[in-house]
Amino acid sequence: MAGEVEGLKVSLAGAQQKLAELGERDRRAATVNLGIPSFRDIAGRTVTAAENQT
């Protein structure tokens, strides 16, 4: 019986460690907006030339 309890404690500790690792990975993977314009923002702008430059 004591061996089973010890095995469950080891399994619980391993599961808690894995959950902590996954939580840390998710926090690092979060996207941070740095305010840098994307290509879509830049390419969406158009410049028109004057129709008659003569």
CHARMM internal coordinates of N, CA and C (Angstrom, degrees):
IC EDIT
DIST 1 N 1 CA 1.4503
DIST 1 CA 1 C 1.5308
ANGL 1 N 1 CA 1 C 110.97
DIST 1 C 2 N 1.3417
ANGL 1 CA 1 C 2 N 117.60
DIHE 1 N 1 CA 1 C 2 N -43.19
DIST 2 N 2 CA 1.4644
ANGL 1 C 2 N 2 CA 121.63
DIHE 1 CA 1 C 2 N 2 CA -179.94
DIST 2 CA 2 C 1.5235
ANGL 2 N 2 CA 2 C 110.87
DIHE 1 C 2 N 2 CA 2 C -63.31
DIST 2 C 3 N 1.3332
ANGL 2 CA 2 C 3 N 116.57
DIHE 2 N 2 CA 2 C 3 N -35.03
DIST 3 N 3 CA 1.4680
ANGL 2 C 3 N 3 CA 120.44
DIHE 2 CA 2 C 3 N 3 CA 178.21
DIST 3 CA 3 C 1.5115
ANGL 3 N 3 CA 3 C 111.93
DIHE 2 C 3 N 3 CA 3 C -65.98
DIST 3 C 4 N 1.3340
ANGL 3 CA 3 C 4 N 116.69
DIHE 3 N 3 CA 3 C 4 N -37.51
DIST 4 N 4 CA 1.4619
ANGL 3 C 4 N 4 CA 120.61
DIHE 3 CA 3 C 4 N 4 CA 177.91
DIST 4 CA 4 C 1.5190
ANGL 4 N 4 CA 4 C 111.07
DIHE 3 C 4 N 4 CA 4 C -65.55
DIST 4 C 5 N 1.3229
ANGL 4 CA 4 C 5 N 116.67
DIHE 4 N 4 CA 4 C 5 N -42.18
DIST 5 N 5 CA 1.4673
ANGL 4 C 5 N 5 CA 121.38
DIHE 4 CA 4 C 5 N 5 CA 179.06
DIST 5 CA 5 C 1.5228
ANGL 5 N 5 CA 5 C 109.83
DIHE 4 C 5 N 5 CA 5 C -62.75
DIST 5 C 6 N 1.3103
ANGL 5 CA 5 C 6 N 116.57
DIHE 5 N 5 CA 5 C 6 N -44.22
DIST 6 N 6 CA 1.4712
ANGL 5 C 6 N 6 CA 120.30
DIHE 5 CA 5 C 6 N 6 CA 178.95
DIST 6 CA 6 C 1.5239
ANGL 6 N 6 CA 6 C 110.50
DIHE 5 C 6 N 6 CA 6 C -62.53
DIST 6 C 7 N 1.3191
ANGL 6 CA 6 C 7 N 117.46
DIHE 6 N 6 CA 6 C 7 N -41.26
DIST 7 N 7 CA 1.4647
ANGL 6 C 7 N 7 CA 121.34
DIHE 6 CA 6 C 7 N 7 CA 177.94
DIST 7 CA 7 C 1.5167
ANGL 7 N 7 CA 7 C 111.72
DIHE 6 C 7 N 7 CA 7 C -62.79
DIST 7 C 8 N 1.3292
ANGL 7 CA 7 C 8 N 116.88
DIHE 7 N 7 CA 7 C 8 N -40.18
DIST 8 N 8 CA 1.4645
ANGL 7 C 8 N 8 CA 120.46
DIHE 7 CA 7 C 8 N 8 CA 177.65
DIST 8 CA 8 C 1.5328
ANGL 8 N 8 CA 8 C 111.40
DIHE 7 C 8 N 8 CA 8 C -66.36
DIST 8 C 9 N 1.3216
ANGL 8 CA 8 C 9 N 117.26
DIHE 8 N 8 CA 8 C 9 N -37.50
DIST 9 N 9 CA 1.4687
ANGL 8 C 9 N 9 CA 120.49
DIHE 8 CA 8 C 9 N 9 CA 177.87
DIST 9 CA 9 C 1.5233
ANGL 9 N 9 CA 9 C 110.74
DIHE 8 C 9 N 9 CA 9 C -64.00
DIST 9 C 10 N 1.3412
ANGL 9 CA 9 C 10 N 115.55
DIHE 9 N 9 CA 9 C 10 N -41.24
DIST 10 N 10 CA 1.4700
ANGL 9 C 10 N 10 CA 120.05
DIHE 9 CA 9 C 10 N 10 CA 178.91
DIST 10 CA 10 C 1.5299
ANGL 10 N 10 CA 10 C 110.01
DIHE 9 C 10 N 10 CA 10 C -65.12
DIST 10 C 11 N 1.3272
ANGL 10 CA 10 C 11 N 117.04
DIHE 10 N 10 CA 10 C 11 N -42.48
DIST 11 N 11 CA 1.4632
ANGL 10 C 11 N 11 CA 121.16
DIHE 10 CA 10 C 11 N 11 CA 178.86
DIST 11 CA 11 C 1.5228
ANGL 11 N 11 CA 11 C 110.93
DIHE 10 C 11 N 11 CA 11 C -64.02
DIST 11 C 12 N 1.3308
ANGL 11 CA 11 C 12 N 116.74
DIHE 11 N 11 CA 11 C 12 N -41.70
DIST 12 N 12 CA 1.4568
ANGL 11 C 12 N 12 CA 121.13
DIHE 11 CA 11 C 12 N 12 CA 179.01
DIST 12 CA 12 C 1.5232
ANGL 12 N 12 CA 12 C 110.51
DIHE 11 C 12 N 12 CA 12 C -63.39
DIST 12 C 13 N 1.3175
ANGL 12 CA 12 C 13 N 116.92
DIHE 12 N 12 CA 12 C 13 N -44.11
DIST 13 N 13 CA 1.4652
ANGL 12 C 13 N 13 CA 120.61
DIHE 12 CA 12 C 13 N 13 CA 179.14
DIST 13 CA 13 C 1.5257
ANGL 13 N 13 CA 13 C 110.83
DIHE 12 C 13 N 13 CA 13 C -62.01
DIST 13 C 14 N 1.3308
ANGL 13 CA 13 C 14 N 116.83
DIHE 13 N 13 CA 13 C 14 N -40.85
DIST 14 N 14 CA 1.4679
ANGL 13 C 14 N 14 CA 120.52
DIHE 13 CA 13 C 14 N 14 CA 177.69
DIST 14 CA 14 C 1.5166
ANGL 14 N 14 CA 14 C 112.00
DIHE 13 C 14 N 14 CA 14 C -64.24
DIST 14 C 15 N 1.3321
ANGL 14 CA 14 C 15 N 116.71
DIHE 14 N 14 CA 14 C 15 N -41.21
DIST 15 N 15 CA 1.4677
ANGL 14 C 15 N 15 CA 120.48
DIHE 14 CA 14 C 15 N 15 CA 179.03
DIST 15 CA 15 C 1.5227
ANGL 15 N 15 CA 15 C 110.88
DIHE 14 C 15 N 15 CA 15 C -66.42
DIST 15 C 16 N 1.3230
ANGL 15 CA 15 C 16 N 117.04
DIHE 15 N 15 CA 15 C 16 N -40.54
DIST 16 N 16 CA 1.4660
ANGL 15 C 16 N 16 CA 119.85
DIHE 15 CA 15 C 16 N 16 CA 178.31
DIST 16 CA 16 C 1.5183
ANGL 16 N 16 CA 16 C 111.38
DIHE 15 C 16 N 16 CA 16 C -64.79
DIST 16 C 17 N 1.3140
ANGL 16 CA 16 C 17 N 117.10
DIHE 16 N 16 CA 16 C 17 N -38.55
DIST 17 N 17 CA 1.4639
ANGL 16 C 17 N 17 CA 121.02
DIHE 16 CA 16 C 17 N 17 CA 177.58
DIST 17 CA 17 C 1.5258
ANGL 17 N 17 CA 17 C 110.78
DIHE 16 C 17 N 17 CA 17 C -64.14
DIST 17 C 18 N 1.3111
ANGL 17 CA 17 C 18 N 116.40
DIHE 17 N 17 CA 17 C 18 N -43.01
DIST 18 N 18 CA 1.4698
ANGL 17 C 18 N 18 CA 120.57
DIHE 17 CA 17 C 18 N 18 CA 179.61
DIST 18 CA 18 C 1.5288
ANGL 18 N 18 CA 18 C 110.83
DIHE 17 C 18 N 18 CA 18 C -63.47
DIST 18 C 19 N 1.3243
ANGL 18 CA 18 C 19 N 117.05
DIHE 18 N 18 CA 18 C 19 N -42.72
DIST 19 N 19 CA 1.4657
ANGL 18 C 19 N 19 CA 120.54
DIHE 18 CA 18 C 19 N 19 CA 177.66
DIST 19 CA 19 C 1.5262
ANGL 19 N 19 CA 19 C 111.43
DIHE 18 C 19 N 19 CA 19 C -62.15
DIST 19 C 20 N 1.3274
ANGL 19 CA 19 C 20 N 116.46
DIHE 19 N 19 CA 19 C 20 N -39.25
DIST 20 N 20 CA 1.4616
ANGL 19 C 20 N 20 CA 120.15
DIHE 19 CA 19 C 20 N 20 CA 178.02
DIST 20 CA 20 C 1.5298
ANGL 20 N 20 CA 20 C 110.76
DIHE 19 C 20 N 20 CA 20 C -64.42
DIST 20 C 21 N 1.3291
ANGL 20 CA 20 C 21 N 116.89
DIHE 20 N 20 CA 20 C 21 N -41.28
DIST 21 N 21 CA 1.4707
ANGL 20 C 21 N 21 CA 120.56
DIHE 20 CA 20 C 21 N 21 CA 178.25
DIST 21 CA 21 C 1.5191
ANGL 21 N 21 CA 21 C 111.08
DIHE 20 C 21 N 21 CA 21 C -63.79
DIST 21 C 22 N 1.3252
ANGL 21 CA 21 C 22 N 117.17
DIHE 21 N 21 CA 21 C 22 N -42.32
DIST 22 N 22 CA 1.4606
ANGL 21 C 22 N 22 CA 120.72
DIHE 21 CA 21 C 22 N 22 CA 179.96
DIST 22 CA 22 C 1.5286
ANGL 22 N 22 CA 22 C 110.94
DIHE 21 C 22 N 22 CA 22 C -65.77
DIST 22 C 23 N 1.3202
ANGL 22 CA 22 C 23 N 116.75
DIHE 22 N 22 CA 22 C 23 N -39.36
DIST 23 N 23 CA 1.4571
ANGL 22 C 23 N 23 CA 120.40
DIHE 22 CA 22 C 23 N 23 CA 177.62
DIST 23 CA 23 C 1.5133
ANGL 23 N 23 CA 23 C 111.91
DIHE 22 C 23 N 23 CA 23 C -63.27
DIST 23 C 24 N 1.3230
ANGL 23 CA 23 C 24 N 116.62
DIHE 23 N 23 CA 23 C 24 N -41.33
DIST 24 N 24 CA 1.4610
ANGL 23 C 24 N 24 CA 121.15
DIHE 23 CA 23 C 24 N 24 CA 178.27
DIST 24 CA 24 C 1.5250
ANGL 24 N 24 CA 24 C 110.64
DIHE 23 C 24 N 24 CA 24 C -65.19
DIST 24 C 25 N 1.3132
ANGL 24 CA 24 C 25 N 117.23
DIHE 24 N 24 CA 24 C 25 N -41.22
DIST 25 N 25 CA 1.4653
ANGL 24 C 25 N 25 CA 121.16
DIHE 24 CA 24 C 25 N 25 CA 179.35
DIST 25 CA 25 C 1.5205
ANGL 25 N 25 CA 25 C 110.64
DIHE 24 C 25 N 25 CA 25 C -62.85
DIST 25 C 26 N 1.3360
ANGL 25 CA 25 C 26 N 117.09
DIHE 25 N 25 CA 25 C 26 N -40.88
DIST 26 N 26 CA 1.4589
ANGL 25 C 26 N 26 CA 120.48
DIHE 25 CA 25 C 26 N 26 CA 179.83
DIST 26 CA 26 C 1.5208
ANGL 26 N 26 CA 26 C 111.14
DIHE 25 C 26 N 26 CA 26 C -66.08
DIST 26 C 27 N 1.3152
ANGL 26 CA 26 C 27 N 117.35
DIHE 26 N 26 CA 26 C 27 N -36.97
DIST 27 N 27 CA 1.4697
ANGL 26 C 27 N 27 CA 119.87
DIHE 26 CA 26 C 27 N 27 CA 179.00
DIST 27 CA 27 C 1.5192
ANGL 27 N 27 CA 27 C 110.94
DIHE 26 C 27 N 27 CA 27 C -67.41
DIST 27 C 28 N 1.3309
ANGL 27 CA 27 C 28 N 117.27
DIHE 27 N 27 CA 27 C 28 N -37.75
DIST 28 N 28 CA 1.4626
ANGL 27 C 28 N 28 CA 120.01
DIHE 27 CA 27 C 28 N 28 CA 179.44
DIST 28 CA 28 C 1.5182
ANGL 28 N 28 CA 28 C 111.74
DIHE 27 C 28 N 28 CA 28 C -72.94
DIST 28 C 29 N 1.3264
ANGL 28 CA 28 C 29 N 117.59
DIHE 28 N 28 CA 28 C 29 N -27.23
DIST 29 N 29 CA 1.4611
ANGL 28 C 29 N 29 CA 120.98
DIHE 28 CA 28 C 29 N 29 CA -176.59
DIST 29 CA 29 C 1.5229
ANGL 29 N 29 CA 29 C 111.99
DIHE 28 C 29 N 29 CA 29 C -84.19
DIST 29 C 30 N 1.3089
ANGL 29 CA 29 C 30 N 118.44
DIHE 29 N 29 CA 29 C 30 N -5.61
DIST 30 N 30 CA 1.4594
ANGL 29 C 30 N 30 CA 120.75
DIHE 29 CA 29 C 30 N 30 CA -178.80
DIST 30 CA 30 C 1.5305
ANGL 30 N 30 CA 30 C 109.45
DIHE 29 C 30 N 30 CA 30 C -63.03
DIST 30 C 31 N 1.3041
ANGL 30 CA 30 C 31 N 116.56
DIHE 30 N 30 CA 30 C 31 N 138.36
DIST 31 N 31 CA 1.4534
ANGL 30 C 31 N 31 CA 122.25
DIHE 30 CA 30 C 31 N 31 CA -179.77
DIST 31 CA 31 C 1.5229
ANGL 31 N 31 CA 31 C 109.76
DIHE 30 C 31 N 31 CA 31 C -77.96
DIST 31 C 32 N 1.3065
ANGL 31 CA 31 C 32 N 115.87
DIHE 31 N 31 CA 31 C 32 N 135.62
DIST 32 N 32 CA 1.4589
ANGL 31 C 32 N 32 CA 121.86
DIHE 31 CA 31 C 32 N 32 CA 178.49
DIST 32 CA 32 C 1.5157
ANGL 32 N 32 CA 32 C 107.77
DIHE 31 C 32 N 32 CA 32 C -116.98
DIST 32 C 33 N 1.3185
ANGL 32 CA 32 C 33 N 117.01
DIHE 32 N 32 CA 32 C 33 N 124.70
DIST 33 N 33 CA 1.4540
ANGL 32 C 33 N 33 CA 121.66
DIHE 32 CA 32 C 33 N 33 CA 178.99
DIST 33 CA 33 C 1.5191
ANGL 33 N 33 CA 33 C 108.85
DIHE 32 C 33 N 33 CA 33 C -83.13
DIST 33 C 34 N 1.3242
ANGL 33 CA 33 C 34 N 117.09
DIHE 33 N 33 CA 33 C 34 N 116.06
DIST 34 N 34 CA 1.4553
ANGL 33 C 34 N 34 CA 121.93
DIHE 33 CA 33 C 34 N 34 CA -179.39
DIST 34 CA 34 C 1.5195
ANGL 34 N 34 CA 34 C 112.38
DIHE 33 C 34 N 34 CA 34 C -96.00
DIST 34 C 35 N 1.3196
ANGL 34 CA 34 C 35 N 117.03
DIHE 34 N 34 CA 34 C 35 N 1.06
DIST 35 N 35 CA 1.4487
ANGL 34 C 35 N 35 CA 120.06
DIHE 34 CA 34 C 35 N 35 CA 179.06
DIST 35 CA 35 C 1.5185
ANGL 35 N 35 CA 35 C 113.84
DIHE 34 C 35 N 35 CA 35 C 81.71
DIST 35 C 36 N 1.3067
ANGL 35 CA 35 C 36 N 117.84
DIHE 35 N 35 CA 35 C 36 N 9.10
DIST 36 N 36 CA 1.4616
ANGL 35 C 36 N 36 CA 121.60
DIHE 35 CA 35 C 36 N 36 CA 179.25
DIST 36 CA 36 C 1.5205
ANGL 36 N 36 CA 36 C 107.90
DIHE 35 C 36 N 36 CA 36 C -82.02
DIST 36 C 37 N 1.3312
ANGL 36 CA 36 C 37 N 118.77
DIHE 36 N 36 CA 36 C 37 N 127.59
DIST 37 N 37 CA 1.4620
ANGL 36 C 37 N 37 CA 119.54
DIHE 36 CA 36 C 37 N 37 CA -178.97
DIST 37 CA 37 C 1.5206
ANGL 37 N 37 CA 37 C 111.76
DIHE 36 C 37 N 37 CA 37 C -66.00
DIST 37 C 38 N 1.3070
ANGL 37 CA 37 C 38 N 116.34
DIHE 37 N 37 CA 37 C 38 N 141.83
DIST 38 N 38 CA 1.4568
ANGL 37 C 38 N 38 CA 120.83
DIHE 37 CA 37 C 38 N 38 CA 178.10
DIST 38 CA 38 C 1.5221
ANGL 38 N 38 CA 38 C 109.76
DIHE 37 C 38 N 38 CA 38 C -83.62
DIST 38 C 39 N 1.3116
ANGL 38 CA 38 C 39 N 116.40
DIHE 38 N 38 CA 38 C 39 N 169.11
DIST 39 N 39 CA 1.4623
ANGL 38 C 39 N 39 CA 120.48
DIHE 38 CA 38 C 39 N 39 CA 177.88
DIST 39 CA 39 C 1.5212
ANGL 39 N 39 CA 39 C 110.68
DIHE 38 C 39 N 39 CA 39 C -58.86
DIST 39 C 40 N 1.3353
ANGL 39 CA 39 C 40 N 116.85
DIHE 39 N 39 CA 39 C 40 N -38.91
DIST 40 N 40 CA 1.4592
ANGL 39 C 40 N 40 CA 121.19
DIHE 39 CA 39 C 40 N 40 CA 179.39
DIST 40 CA 40 C 1.5302
ANGL 40 N 40 CA 40 C 110.77
DIHE 39 C 40 N 40 CA 40 C -59.77
DIST 40 C 41 N 1.3338
ANGL 40 CA 40 C 41 N 117.23
DIHE 40 N 40 CA 40 C 41 N -40.08
DIST 41 N 41 CA 1.4610
ANGL 40 C 41 N 41 CA 120.76
DIHE 40 CA 40 C 41 N 41 CA 178.48
DIST 41 CA 41 C 1.5248
ANGL 41 N 41 CA 41 C 111.29
DIHE 40 C 41 N 41 CA 41 C -65.08
DIST 41 C 42 N 1.3135
ANGL 41 CA 41 C 42 N 116.17
DIHE 41 N 41 CA 41 C 42 N -40.99
DIST 42 N 42 CA 1.4628
ANGL 41 C 42 N 42 CA 120.79
DIHE 41 CA 41 C 42 N 42 CA -177.42
DIST 42 CA 42 C 1.5324
ANGL 42 N 42 CA 42 C 110.92
DIHE 41 C 42 N 42 CA 42 C -75.07
DIST 42 C 43 N 1.3329
ANGL 42 CA 42 C 43 N 117.45
DIHE 42 N 42 CA 42 C 43 N -45.01
DIST 43 N 43 CA 1.4623
ANGL 42 C 43 N 43 CA 121.71
DIHE 42 CA 42 C 43 N 43 CA -175.71
DIST 43 CA 43 C 1.5200
ANGL 43 N 43 CA 43 C 111.82
DIHE 42 C 43 N 43 CA 43 C -70.64
DIST 43 C 44 N 1.3063
ANGL 43 CA 43 C 44 N 117.57
DIHE 43 N 43 CA 43 C 44 N -18.83
DIST 44 N 44 CA 1.4613
ANGL 43 C 44 N 44 CA 120.58
DIHE 43 CA 43 C 44 N 44 CA -179.45
DIST 44 CA 44 C 1.5189
ANGL 44 N 44 CA 44 C 112.87
DIHE 43 C 44 N 44 CA 44 C -72.22
DIST 44 C 45 N 1.3035
ANGL 44 CA 44 C 45 N 116.85
DIHE 44 N 44 CA 44 C 45 N -12.85
DIST 45 N 45 CA 1.4721
ANGL 44 C 45 N 45 CA 121.13
DIHE 44 CA 44 C 45 N 45 CA -179.95
DIST 45 CA 45 C 1.5286
ANGL 45 N 45 CA 45 C 109.99
DIHE 44 C 45 N 45 CA 45 C -86.16
DIST 45 C 46 N 1.3096
ANGL 45 CA 45 C 46 N 116.79
DIHE 45 N 45 CA 45 C 46 N 138.60
DIST 46 N 46 CA 1.4572
ANGL 45 C 46 N 46 CA 120.32
DIHE 45 CA 45 C 46 N 46 CA 178.83
DIST 46 CA 46 C 1.5136
ANGL 46 N 46 CA 46 C 109.52
DIHE 45 C 46 N 46 CA 46 C -125.75
DIST 46 C 47 N 1.2935
ANGL 46 CA 46 C 47 N 114.73
DIHE 46 N 46 CA 46 C 47 N 149.18
DIST 47 N 47 CA 1.4604
ANGL 46 C 47 N 47 CA 121.02
DIHE 46 CA 46 C 47 N 47 CA 177.56
DIST 47 CA 47 C 1.5191
ANGL 47 N 47 CA 47 C 106.78
DIHE 46 C 47 N 47 CA 47 C -120.16
DIST 47 C 48 N 1.3209
ANGL 47 CA 47 C 48 N 116.19
DIHE 47 N 47 CA 47 C 48 N 129.28
DIST 48 N 48 CA 1.4618
ANGL 47 C 48 N 48 CA 119.81
DIHE 47 CA 47 C 48 N 48 CA 178.83
DIST 48 CA 48 C 1.5059
ANGL 48 N 48 CA 48 C 109.35
DIHE 47 C 48 N 48 CA 48 C -108.83
DIST 48 C 49 N 1.3208
ANGL 48 CA 48 C 49 N 116.49
DIHE 48 N 48 CA 48 C 49 N 137.30
DIST 49 N 49 CA 1.4595
ANGL 48 C 49 N 49 CA 122.19
DIHE 48 CA 48 C 49 N 49 CA 178.16
DIST 49 CA 49 C 1.5185
ANGL 49 N 49 CA 49 C 108.61
DIHE 48 C 49 N 49 CA 49 C -83.79
DIST 49 C 50 N 1.2908
ANGL 49 CA 49 C 50 N 115.10
DIHE 49 N 49 CA 49 C 50 N 154.70
DIST 50 N 50 CA 1.4638
ANGL 49 C 50 N 50 CA 119.47
DIHE 49 CA 49 C 50 N 50 CA 177.20
DIST 50 CA 50 C 1.5288
ANGL 50 N 50 CA 50 C 108.72
DIHE 49 C 50 N 50 CA 50 C -61.74
DIST 50 C 51 N 1.3107
ANGL 50 CA 50 C 51 N 116.04
DIHE 50 N 50 CA 50 C 51 N 142.06
DIST 51 N 51 CA 1.4791
ANGL 50 C 51 N 51 CA 120.18
DIHE 50 CA 50 C 51 N 51 CA -176.58
DIST 51 CA 51 C 1.5340
ANGL 51 N 51 CA 51 C 111.97
DIHE 50 C 51 N 51 CA 51 C -67.69
DIST 51 C 52 N 1.3081
ANGL 51 CA 51 C 52 N 117.42
DIHE 51 N 51 CA 51 C 52 N -38.96
DIST 52 N 52 CA 1.4681
ANGL 51 C 52 N 52 CA 119.54
DIHE 51 CA 51 C 52 N 52 CA -175.93
DIST 52 CA 52 C 1.5102
ANGL 52 N 52 CA 52 C 108.52
DIHE 51 C 52 N 52 CA 52 C -128.89
DIST 52 C 53 N 1.3205
ANGL 52 CA 52 C 53 N 116.38
DIHE 52 N 52 CA 52 C 53 N 103.87
DIST 53 N 53 CA 1.4641
ANGL 52 C 53 N 53 CA 120.34
DIHE 52 CA 52 C 53 N 53 CA -177.84
DIST 53 CA 53 C 1.5323
ANGL 53 N 53 CA 53 C 111.31
DIHE 52 C 53 N 53 CA 53 C -104.88
DIST 53 C 54 N 1.2800
ANGL 53 CA 53 C 54 N 119.48
DIHE 53 N 53 CA 53 C 54 N 20.39
DIST 54 N 54 CA 1.4686
ANGL 53 C 54 N 54 CA 122.64
DIHE 53 CA 53 C 54 N 54 CA -176.96
DIST 54 CA 54 C 1.4830
ANGL 54 N 54 CA 54 C 112.40
DIHE 53 C 54 N 54 CA 54 C -85.53
END
COOR INIT
IC SEED 1 N 1 CA 1 C
IC BUILD
